[in-house]
């Protein structure tokens, strides 16, 4: 045996092992999916089929749609009526002459807070932000710091 014969035998063994692995892969058949194997692909296909089946069941259980419904007009108790006014559907709207708006004011007393004033004067404690926005020039940058004697303008 020559000096490099042992290297040839190692390469031959590696080549035979690679051929054996290749034959084994061909015997098992082609894999689907990524490197995770067919088990992953099968579970993915099962999940997709289950999702489609659930969507079909939900569609079948839903009540039939006869005609599209018109959006409901906001009620006076909801906050939406402040953002979007509902116009009357029968008579056309004619602009009324502007009358002098009478501003309501409130003078801050000791122990008052914007939320307490909003609850007492506006009927909703959550409207303190609106009160603050209208009176930012009087109150300043800190809405928690109001002083007795400040005159606040109340929203309409």
Secondary structure, DSSP 8 states (H G I E B T S, - for coil): --TTHHHHHHHHHHHHHHHHHHHHHHHH----SSTT-HHHHHHHHHHHHHHHHHHHHHHHHS----S--------TTSTHHHHS----SSS------------EEEE--TT--HHHHIIIIIS-GGGHHHHHHHTHHHH-S-TT---TT-EEEE--
